[in-house]
Amino acid sequence: MRILTVVKQVPDSNAPLKVLPDGSGVDQTGLKFVLDPFDEFGVELAIQLREKRGDVAEIVVLTLGTDKAAEALRVALAMGADSGIHVVADAAFDARNELYYTALLAEAVKREPAFDLILCGKTNIDLDSGAAGAALAEFLDLPHVAAVTALELTADGKSFTARRRVEGAEEVVECALPALLTIEKGLVEPRYPSLPNLMKAKKKPVKALPVGDLAGDPGFQAATRFVRLAPPPPKPDCKFVDGEPPQMARELVRLLREEAKVV
């Protein structure tokens, strides 16, 4: 069994973000980038499947981005993946067009020997659209199960049973391999790569593939147009109500009725 995990390098969710004055994007000066937390779930699941089973021959990790994006690959390799594929783009490449981004990933996957299982995070925390996994499955003509919270492969490795949360219930899906799954938070707990493993990861093979070598459909390139990025509006100042409890209650009701107009 060959497993592919798709990862992306994103800004650290704990880092303060500053929008550029012209609204063209985020100021990346001094900004810390990390392997997307949801993609970590996919990498960890692949490793655990290999630890539990004897038929996982290879775990490959794939990303698209600038030279800096190779850092995300190295983290995945340090966690336990065997090799990487880096679709290398220049700084001008607009990864915000998720449909075109995913179409290029699909072209890279098609150049590789067939994978039995492809794992992605449920979403990426930079765009938070959740579209990449489903789009990749569509481009590769694979069945797709989204937001998986539990997974059990059959003994022969030819099919699986997955569970996913739906509103007010849990859905159980049975599906044959090959297939693509997007992984929800809580299915696994990603391991922290040790320093020795981070050093060993530098020696694991990573194939560089220039993004210009991939024939992405221009229609997908034009499918999304980025207009402008803007920070959320500042929150209004809090208003405090003073006095005795009965007076405070009357004043609060007045404010809710006359100023906030919610009652």
C-alpha positions in Angstrom: 0.0 0.0 0.0 1.3 3.5 -0.9 0.0 6.5 1.0 0.2 10.1 -0.1 -0.3 12.9 2.3 -0.8 16.5 1.0 0.5 19.3 3.2 0.7 23.1 3.0 2.8 25.6 4.8 0.7 28.3 6.4 1.2 31.3 8.9 1.3 30.2 12.5 -2.1 30.7 14.0 -0.5 32.2 17.1 1.4 34.9 15.1 0.0 38.4 14.9 -1.1 39.1 11.3 -0.8 42.6 9.7 -2.5 43.4 6.4 -0.4 45.3 3.8 -1.6 48.9 3.4 -2.7 48.2 -0.2 -4.8 45.2 0.8 -2.8 42.9 -1.5 -2.1 40.3 1.3 -0.5 39.8 4.6 2.8 41.4 5.6 5.2 38.4 5.8 8.0 40.3 7.4 9.1 38.3 10.4 6.0 36.1 10.1 6.4 32.5 11.3 5.2 29.7 9.0 4.3 26.1 10.1 3.0 22.9 8.7 -0.8 23.3 8.7 -2.2 21.7 11.8 -5.0 19.8 9.9 -2.4 18.4 7.5 -0.4 17.1 10.5 -3.4 14.9 11.2 -3.1 13.3 7.8 0.6 12.7 8.2 0.1 11.2 11.6 -2.7 8.9 10.4 -0.5 7.6 7.6 2.3 6.8 10.1 0.0 5.1 12.5 -1.4 3.0 9.7 2.1 1.8 8.9 2.8 1.1 12.6 -0.4 -1.0 12.9 -0.2 -2.8 9.6 2.4 -4.6 7.6 1.3 -3.6 4.2 2.1 0.1 4.1 5.2 0.1 1.8 5.7 3.9 1.4 4.4 7.2 2.7 5.0 10.2 0.4 4.3 13.8 1.3 3.4 16.4 -1.3 3.4 20.2 -1.2 3.3 23.2 -3.5 5.0 26.5 -2.7 8.1 28.6 -2.7 11.5 27.3 -1.6 10.4 28.0 2.0 7.6 25.5 1.7 10.2 22.7 1.8 10.3 23.3 5.6 6.8 21.8 5.9 8.0 18.8 3.9 10.9 18.3 6.3 8.6 18.4 9.3 6.4 15.7 7.8 9.5 13.6 6.9 10.8 14.0 10.5 7.4 12.7 11.8 8.0 9.5 9.7 7.1 10.0 6.1 9.6 8.4 3.6 10.0 10.9 0.8 8.7 14.2 -0.5 7.5 15.9 -3.6 7.9 19.7 -3.8 6.1 21.5 -6.6 8.3 24.6 -6.6 6.6 28.0 -7.3 8.1 31.5 -7.3 6.9 34.3 -5.0 4.5 35.6 -7.7 2.5 32.4 -7.6 -1.0 33.1 -6.1 -1.8 30.1 -3.9 -5.1 31.8 -2.9 -6.7 30.4 -6.0 -7.4 27.1 -4.4 -9.0 25.5 -7.4 -6.0 26.2 -9.6 -3.6 25.3 -6.8 -5.3 21.9 -6.4 -5.4 21.3 -10.2 -1.6 21.6 -10.2 -1.3 19.2 -7.3 -3.4 16.7 -9.2 -1.1 17.0 -12.2 1.9 16.2 -9.9 0.1 13.2 -8.4 -0.7 11.8 -11.9 3.1 11.7 -12.6 3.7 9.3 -9.7 3.0 5.6 -9.4 -0.6 5.0 -8.2 -1.4 5.7 -4.6 -3.9 3.5 -2.7 -4.8 6.2 -0.1 -4.5 10.0 -0.3 -4.9 12.0 3.0 -5.5 15.7 3.3 -6.4 17.9 6.2 -10.1 18.8 6.5 -9.2 22.4 5.7 -6.2 24.7 5.7 -6.1 27.5 8.3 -5.0 30.2 5.9 -7.9 30.1 3.5 -10.2 27.9 5.6 -12.4 27.0 2.6 -12.2 23.2 2.9 -12.2 22.9 -0.8 -8.8 21.5 -1.6 -9.4 17.8 -0.6 -12.7 17.5 -2.4 -11.3 19.3 -5.5 -8.2 17.0 -5.6 -10.4 13.9 -5.4 -12.5 15.3 -8.3 -9.4 16.0 -10.5 -8.1 12.5 -9.8 -11.5 10.8 -10.3 -11.3 9.3 -6.8 -14.1 8.6 -4.2 -13.8 11.1 -1.4 -14.9 11.1 2.3 -14.6 14.4 4.1 -13.9 15.3 7.7 -13.2 11.7 8.9 -13.2 11.2 12.6 -12.5 7.4 12.7 -11.0 5.0 10.1 -10.7 1.2 9.9 -9.1 -0.5 7.0 -10.1 -4.1 6.1 -7.5 -6.8 6.7 -6.9 -7.2 2.9 -6.3 -3.4 2.5 -8.8 -3.1 -0.3 -11.5 -1.1 1.5 -12.3 0.8 4.7 -15.0 2.0 7.0 -14.9 5.7 8.0 -17.0 7.7 10.4 -17.8 11.4 10.1 -19.9 13.8 12.1 -23.0 15.2 10.6 -25.6 17.5 12.2 -27.1 15.7 15.1 -25.7 12.3 14.2 -22.7 10.3 13.0 -22.4 9.0 9.4 -20.7 5.6 8.6 -19.2 5.3 5.1 -17.9 2.1 3.5 -15.7 2.6 0.5 -13.2 0.8 -1.7 -9.6 1.9 -2.2 -8.1 3.8 -3.8 -9.7 6.9 -2.3 -9.1 10.3 -0.8 -9.9 11.2 2.8 -9.8 14.6 4.6 -9.1 14.3 8.3 -10.9 16.0 11.1 -9.3 17.2 14.3 -9.4 14.5 17.0 -8.9 11.4 14.9 -5.2 11.3 15.8 -2.8 13.3 18.0 0.2 14.4 15.9 3.6 13.4 17.3 6.3 16.0 17.9 9.3 15.3 15.7 12.4 14.9 17.7 15.7 16.8 17.0 17.4 13.6 15.8 14.5 12.9 13.4 14.6 16.5 12.1 18.3 15.9 11.3 17.6 12.6 9.6 14.8 14.2 7.6 17.4 16.3 5.8 18.7 13.1 4.2 15.4 11.8 3.0 14.7 12.2 -0.7 12.7 15.2 -1.9 11.8 15.5 -5.6 11.7 19.1 -6.9 9.1 19.7 -9.6 8.9 23.2 -11.1 5.4 24.4 -11.2 5.9 25.6 -14.8 6.3 21.9 -15.9 2.7 21.2 -14.9 0.0 21.9 -17.5 -2.6 23.4 -15.2 -5.9 24.3 -17.0 -6.0 28.1 -17.6 -9.7 28.0 -16.9 -9.1 27.0 -13.3 -6.4 29.7 -13.1 -9.1 32.3 -13.9 -11.8 30.7 -11.8 -11.0 32.8 -8.7 -10.0 36.5 -8.6 -8.5 37.9 -5.4 -9.8 41.5 -4.9 -8.6 42.8 -1.6 -7.7 41.7 1.9 -8.9 43.8 4.9 -8.6 43.4 8.6 -11.8 43.0 10.7 -13.3 46.3 11.8 -12.2 47.4 15.3 -14.6 46.4 18.1 -16.5 49.3 19.7 -15.6 50.3 23.2 -17.4 48.6 26.0 -20.0 50.6 27.9 -20.3 50.1 31.6 -23.5 50.6 33.6 -23.1 52.0 37.1 -25.4 52.3 40.1 -27.5 50.0 42.2 -28.8 46.7 40.7 -32.3 48.0 40.0 -31.0 51.1 38.3 -28.4 49.1 36.4 -31.1 46.8 35.1 -33.3 49.7 33.9 -30.4 51.4 32.2 -29.3 48.2 30.5 -32.8 47.6 29.1 -32.9 51.2 27.9 -29.6 50.8 26.1 -30.6 47.5 24.5 -33.8 49.0 23.3 -32.8 52.5 22.2 -29.1 52.2 21.2 -28.5 48.5 20.3 -32.1 48.1 19.2 -32.1 44.4 20.0 -35.1 44.3 22.3 
